[in-house]
């Protein structure tokens, strides 16, 4: 699958009405190009690897300090600012391990000394859903789980941002229509397991 490359330093989070700093300067702000058409040869192995939830970094001291600075810069209440980010990034797991057939959901970050598995399932690609976001197409790649999978559907977007912080957005659940809702601002985000705190701080502050 062709990977998207971003050129801006702040690449990660989806914009929100109340917050305008880098932490929300995501690809969904349309300050760079998307693929004009979806990938045609979609396989789960395209997301192979170990991944940490972006939200799992938000309690680290340096990240909290960066969020406080960003909130102050934007004239926002620090708690409300941070809560808005958590709400949009939230996931029920802190890490993922993905191979060619299986997604393993983790209670811990994938780079933890003691990785704890929450659940796992076998997932098969079923379809691609195109959604409009600000006049620009984005694509969800839908994977259906087997009968033992914890979530019937997992939706994945292309991996991108390799030049700054490799990451992808996902959604999961049992209502495909709701998961693909183009008006939803819920974008659980996963970064490569070797992503450093400094990279997250840079993503928030852009410096």
Buried (B, 14 or more C-beta within 10 A) or exposed (E): BEBBEBEBBBBBBBBBEEBBBBBBBBBBBEEEEBBEEBBEEBBBEBBEBBBBBBBBBBEEEBBBEBBBBBBEEBEBEBEEBBEBBBEBBBBBBBBBBBEEEBBBBBBBBBBBEEBEEBBBBBBEBEEBBEBEBEEBEBBBBBBBBEEEBBBBBBBBBBBBBBEBBBBBBBBBBEEBEEBBEEEEEBBBBBBBBEBEEEBBBBBBBBE
